[in-house]
Amino acid sequence: MTDKKKIAIVGTAGVPARYGGFETLAHNLVLNLNDTYDLHVYASTKMYKKSERIKEWEKAKIHYVPLGANGVSSIFYDLLSMLHAIFYADYIIILGVSAGIFIPFIKLFTRAKIIVNIDGLEWRRNKWSKNTQRFLKFSEKVAVRFSHADITDNAAIKRYTAINYKTASYLIAYGADHVSNQHLTKEDYRKYQFLNTPYAFKVARIEPENNIALILNSFSRIPTKKLVIVGNWNNSDYGIQLKNTYSKFNNIYLLDPIYNQVELDKIRSNCYLYVHGHSAGGTNPSLVEAMYLGLPIMAFDVSYNRATTMDKGIFFKSEDDLIKLLDNTCYDYLKFVGNELQQLAKVKYTWYAISKRYSSLIEAFDYNYEKPKLTVKLTEMTYSTLLESGHAHLNHSKLFFETSSKL
């Protein structure tokens, strides 16, 4: 029997997951592929206290890096992880592109196949300065150009890489079956008073591109509609300002981050509506999780939200749009939308299926897999072909990455 392939997973804060989307991805890749591969995951000492730093989890070996896995430090965090991985790994899966500029250098010292998941377009986030945005966009370009395979998690992001980098990225979405519908207890009703009457819900990082202000202001204008948002309000001046402004409204409840999955699902799975404001990224974890729970979804109208929901959601572009939808969408239609989205999620967004896609890509290298290159310029004609072949969702709104000025 041959030795198992050694897989290094770089770019997350670590496992078991306790932070965000990439961590949940790594967590579930370990659970689903630990019998097939020799898995290694890099973790941040900033996220796990010394007493929590186990050397192995679910058969995966954990390597700790004494840096933060997010923000500017993520560049060096990922670099150190890659440098360590070249000494043993057959495959290096890099989640994110902050250290993408180092991939050509890393390839000089290893025969490992380098697979990059570019996630969403990190450079588009408003929290970054123009210089940081330029760096991240360049790093993304290098990561896609020099990796042996690049992964996008959304059809709209795949089109972006096709247009900008002339490559046909490997499309792998995100799983959601780690969430579950929860029944409420008397203690839950005592703890969260808003559970007693219908409420809309959202969980997100409190950042401008998630349209938090738009959603909050919309609900502040319709006091009969209740809204609950879970987020990291105290992590930025933007969040603190929003919290100070909107916590004064009796119909708006602003909760701090909830990292316990069951506790979060108690609140999320019992809302009557999920409001999704993200306008930068790929397949947002919070969106597919809401879909899997069978929640009706009103989402900000950008192409990748339509791609994720296959046009089965309800979409808004402005405060007035959202208010009109909140006032005029009947319960029966919301229930219908929630059911449609749940059926879609149960087919497309399960961790078993997602993990098998990663495994298929790894195994493809045994058969001389090469990244597909596009040799013709994408034109409106090829765009029409995409629409005719089942990508009609791309025709409904301006692609989010086309809305900003060029860097």
C-alpha positions in Angstrom: 0.0 0.0 0.0 1.4 3.4 -1.0 1.9 6.2 1.5 -0.9 8.7 1.8 -0.5 12.0 0.0 0.7 14.7 2.4 -1.6 17.8 2.2 -0.8 21.1 3.9 -3.6 23.5 4.4 -2.4 27.1 4.8 -4.2 30.4 5.4 -6.6 29.7 8.2 -6.5 30.5 11.9 -6.6 26.8 12.6 -8.8 23.8 13.5 -11.1 23.0 15.2 -12.8 26.0 13.7 -13.7 28.9 15.9 -13.4 31.9 13.6 -14.7 32.1 10.1 -15.4 30.7 6.6 -11.9 29.4 5.8 -11.6 27.8 9.2 -14.9 26.0 8.8 -13.7 24.9 5.3 -10.4 23.5 6.8 -12.4 21.9 9.7 -14.7 20.0 7.3 -11.9 19.0 4.9 -10.2 17.4 7.8 -13.4 15.6 8.9 -14.1 14.3 5.4 -10.6 13.6 4.0 -8.7 12.5 7.1 -8.8 8.8 6.1 -7.7 9.5 2.5 -4.8 11.9 3.1 -2.1 12.8 5.6 -3.4 16.2 6.5 -1.5 19.1 8.1 -3.2 22.3 9.1 -1.5 25.6 10.2 -2.9 27.4 13.2 -2.3 30.8 14.8 -1.0 31.0 18.4 -3.1 34.2 18.6 -6.3 32.2 18.3 -5.5 29.2 20.5 -4.2 29.6 24.1 -1.2 27.5 25.1 -3.4 25.0 26.9 -5.5 24.5 23.7 -2.6 23.9 21.3 -3.1 20.2 20.6 -0.7 18.6 18.2 -3.3 16.5 16.4 -7.0 16.9 15.7 -9.1 14.2 13.9 -5.9 12.6 12.6 -4.7 15.9 11.2 -1.4 17.3 12.4 -1.5 20.9 13.7 1.4 23.3 13.2 1.3 26.6 15.2 2.7 29.9 13.8 3.4 32.7 16.3 1.6 35.4 14.2 -2.0 36.5 13.6 -3.8 34.9 10.6 -5.7 38.0 9.6 -4.9 41.5 8.6 -1.4 42.6 7.5 0.3 39.8 9.6 -1.5 37.2 7.4 1.1 37.8 4.7 3.9 36.6 6.9 1.8 34.1 8.6 1.1 32.4 5.3 4.7 32.8 4.1 6.0 31.0 7.2 3.4 28.3 6.8 4.4 27.7 3.2 8.1 27.6 4.0 7.5 25.0 6.6 5.3 23.0 4.3 7.8 22.7 1.5 9.8 20.2 3.6 7.2 17.5 3.5 4.1 18.4 1.5 3.0 16.8 -1.8 0.2 19.4 -2.1 -0.1 22.9 -0.5 -3.7 24.2 -0.4 -3.5 28.0 0.2 -6.7 29.6 1.3 -6.6 33.3 0.3 -4.1 35.3 -1.7 -2.5 37.7 0.8 0.9 35.9 0.4 0.3 35.1 -3.2 3.3 37.1 -4.3 5.6 34.5 -2.7 4.3 31.6 -4.7 6.9 31.9 -7.5 9.6 31.9 -4.9 8.1 28.9 -3.0 8.0 26.9 -6.3 11.7 27.1 -6.6 12.2 24.9 -3.6 9.5 22.3 -3.8 7.8 19.9 -6.2 4.6 20.2 -4.3 1.5 21.1 -6.3 0.2 24.5 -5.1 -3.5 25.0 -5.1 -4.9 28.4 -4.3 -8.5 29.3 -3.3 -8.7 33.0 -4.0 -11.9 33.3 -2.0 -13.7 36.6 -2.8 -11.9 39.7 -4.0 -10.2 40.8 -0.9 -8.7 43.9 -2.6 -12.2 45.3 -3.1 -12.9 45.7 0.6 -13.3 49.3 1.7 -11.4 48.8 4.9 -8.1 48.7 3.0 -6.2 51.8 1.9 -5.6 52.2 -1.9 -2.0 51.0 -1.5 -3.1 47.9 0.3 -5.8 47.3 -2.3 -3.1 47.5 -5.1 -0.9 45.1 -3.2 -3.7 42.6 -2.7 -4.8 42.8 -6.3 -1.3 42.2 -7.5 -0.9 39.3 -5.0 -4.1 37.8 -6.3 -2.8 38.1 -9.9 0.5 36.4 -9.0 -1.3 33.6 -7.0 -3.6 32.8 -10.0 -0.8 33.0 -12.5 1.8 30.8 -10.7 -0.4 28.3 -8.8 -0.8 24.8 -10.3 -4.6 25.2 -9.8 -6.8 28.0 -8.7 -10.2 27.6 -7.1 -13.1 30.1 -7.1 -16.1 29.5 -5.0 -18.7 31.3 -7.1 -19.6 31.5 -10.8 -19.4 35.2 -10.9 -15.8 35.1 -9.4 -14.9 32.4 -11.9 -16.0 34.8 -14.7 -13.8 37.5 -13.1 -10.7 35.3 -13.2 -11.5 34.3 -16.8 -11.8 37.9 -17.9 -8.8 39.2 -16.0 -6.4 36.3 -15.9 -7.5 34.1 -18.9 -7.8 31.0 -16.7 -10.7 28.7 -16.2 -10.7 28.3 -12.4 -11.9 25.2 -10.7 -15.3 26.0 -9.2 -15.8 24.7 -5.6 -18.4 26.3 -3.4 -18.8 26.2 0.3 -20.6 23.7 2.6 -23.4 24.5 5.0 -24.6 21.3 6.6 -22.8 22.1 9.8 -25.7 24.3 10.8 -29.0 23.0 12.2 -32.5 24.1 13.1 -32.9 24.5 16.8 -35.9 24.4 19.0 -36.3 27.2 21.6 -36.6 26.6 25.3 -38.1 28.8 28.0 -34.6 29.9 29.0 -34.0 31.0 25.4 -37.1 33.2 25.5 -36.0 34.7 28.8 -32.5 35.4 27.5 -33.5 36.9 24.2 -36.7 38.9 24.5 -37.0 39.4 20.7 -37.7 35.7 20.2 -41.3 36.3 21.3 -42.4 38.0 18.0 -41.3 37.7 14.4 -37.9 39.2 13.5 -35.5 39.4 10.6 -31.9 38.3 11.2 -28.3 38.9 9.9 -24.9 37.7 11.0 -21.8 39.4 9.5 -18.6 41.2 10.0 -19.4 44.8 10.5 -17.8 46.3 7.4 -19.1 48.8 4.8 -19.2 46.4 1.9 -21.7 44.3 3.8 -24.2 47.2 3.6 -24.9 47.1 7.4 -25.8 50.8 7.4 -28.2 50.4 4.5 -30.0 47.6 6.3 -30.1 49.3 9.7 -31.4 52.5 8.2 -34.1 50.6 6.3 -35.4 49.0 9.5 -35.1 52.2 11.5 -37.7 53.6 9.0 -40.2 50.8 9.6 -40.5 50.4 13.4 -43.0 47.6 13.1 -40.4 45.3 11.6 -37.9 43.8 14.0 -34.2 43.2 13.1 -31.5 41.3 14.9 -27.8 41.5 13.8 -24.9 39.6 15.3 -21.5 41.1 14.5 -18.2 42.4 15.7 -19.5 46.0 16.5 -16.5 47.0 18.7 -13.7 46.1 16.3 -13.8 49.3 14.3 -14.9 52.9 14.5 -17.4 52.1 11.8 -19.0 49.4 13.9 -19.0 51.5 17.1 -20.6 54.4 15.3 -23.4 52.2 13.9 -24.0 50.6 17.3 -24.3 54.0 19.0 -26.7 55.2 16.3 -29.0 52.3 15.9 -29.1 50.6 19.3 -31.5 53.4 20.3 -34.2 52.0 18.1 -36.7 49.7 19.9 -37.0 47.4 16.9 -33.3 46.9 16.4 -31.2 44.4 18.4 -27.4 44.5 17.9 -25.6 41.5 19.5 -21.9 40.9 19.9 -20.3 37.9 18.1 -21.7 34.4 19.0 -19.1 31.7 18.4 -21.1 28.8 19.8 -22.7 27.2 16.8 -25.8 25.9 18.6 -26.4 29.3 20.3 -26.1 31.1 17.0 -28.4 28.7 15.2 -31.1 29.1 17.9 -31.4 32.7 16.9 -30.8 32.3 13.2 -33.0 29.3 12.5 -36.0 30.8 14.2 -36.2 34.1 12.3 -38.8 34.7 9.6 -36.4 36.3 7.2 -32.6 36.5 6.6 -31.3 39.8 5.2 -28.0 39.4 3.3 -26.1 42.6 2.5 -22.7 41.4 1.3 -21.5 43.2 -1.9 -17.9 41.9 -2.1 -16.7 38.4 -2.0 -17.6 35.0 -3.4 -20.0 32.4 -2.0 -20.5 33.9 1.5 -20.7 31.3 4.2 -23.5 33.1 6.0 -25.6 33.0 2.9 -25.3 29.3 2.1 -25.9 28.6 5.8 -29.1 30.6 5.8 -30.1 28.7 2.7 -29.5 25.3 4.3 -31.6 26.3 7.2 -34.5 27.0 4.9 -34.6 30.7 5.6 -36.3 33.1 3.1 -33.5 35.5 1.9 -33.5 39.1 0.8 -30.0 39.7 -0.6 -28.2 42.7 -2.0 -28.4 42.6 -5.8 -25.0 41.7 -7.1 -24.1 38.9 -9.5 -22.4 36.6 -7.1 -25.4 36.6 -4.6 -27.6 35.7 -7.6 -25.1 33.0 -8.6 -25.1 31.4 -5.1 -28.9 31.4 -4.9 -29.4 30.5 -8.5 -31.8 33.5 -8.7 -34.1 31.9 -6.2 -33.7 34.7 -3.6 -35.4 38.1 -3.3 -33.1 41.0 -4.2 -32.8 44.7 -3.3 -30.5 47.5 -4.5 -31.4 50.3 -2.1 -33.0 51.2 1.2 -36.3 52.0 -0.7 -36.1 48.6 -2.4 -35.7 46.8 0.9 -38.4 48.7 2.7 -40.8 48.0 -0.2 -40.0 44.3 0.0 -40.4 44.2 3.7 -43.7 45.9 3.6 -45.2 44.0 0.6 -43.8 40.4 0.6 -46.4 38.0 2.0 -45.6 35.2 4.4 -46.6 32.4 2.0 -44.1 33.7 -0.6 -41.4 33.9 1.9 -42.0 30.4 2.9 -41.9 29.3 -0.7 -38.6 31.1 -1.3 -37.1 29.5 1.9 -38.1 26.0 0.7 -36.6 26.6 -2.8 -33.3 27.8 -1.3 -33.1 24.9 1.1 -33.6 22.3 -1.6 -30.8 23.9 -3.6 -28.5 24.0 -0.6 -29.0 20.4 0.2 -27.8 19.5 -3.3 -25.0 22.0 -3.8 -23.7 23.1 -0.4 -22.9 20.0 1.7 -19.4 19.4 3.1 -19.2 15.9 1.8 -19.7 17.1 -1.8 -17.3 20.1 -1.3 -14.6 17.8 0.2 -14.9 15.4 -2.7 -14.4 18.2 -5.1 -11.1 19.1 -3.4 -10.1 15.4 -3.5 -11.0 15.2 -7.2 -8.7 18.1 -7.9 -5.8 16.6 -5.9 -6.2 13.2 -7.7 -6.4 14.9 -11.1 -2.7 15.7 -10.8 -2.0 11.9 -11.0 -3.4 12.2 -14.6 -1.3 15.3 -15.6 -3.9 17.9 -14.7 -3.0 21.3 -16.0 -4.8 24.5 -15.3 -7.1 25.4 -18.3 -6.0 28.5 -20.1 -8.3 30.7 -22.2 -6.7 31.4 -25.5 -9.5 33.7 -26.8 -10.5 37.1 -25.5 -13.8 37.0 -23.7 -16.3 39.1 -25.6 -20.0 39.8 -25.4 -20.5 36.8 -27.7 -18.8 34.4 -25.2 -20.7 36.1 -22.4 -23.9 35.3 -24.3 -22.8 31.7 -24.6 -22.4 31.6 -20.8 -25.9 32.9 -20.4 -27.3 30.3 -22.8 -25.5 27.5 -21.0 -27.3 28.0 -17.6 -25.6 31.1 -16.2 -28.5 33.5 -16.7 -28.1 34.8 -13.2 -25.1 36.8 -14.5 -27.5 38.9 -16.7 -29.5 40.5 -13.9 -27.1 43.0 -12.3 -23.8 44.7 -12.9 -21.0 42.5 -11.7 -19.8 43.7 -8.4 -16.1 43.9 -9.4 -17.1 46.3 -12.2 -18.6 48.9 -9.9 -15.3 50.3 -8.6 -12.7 52.5 -10.2 -9.6 50.7 -11.6 -6.6 50.5 -9.2 
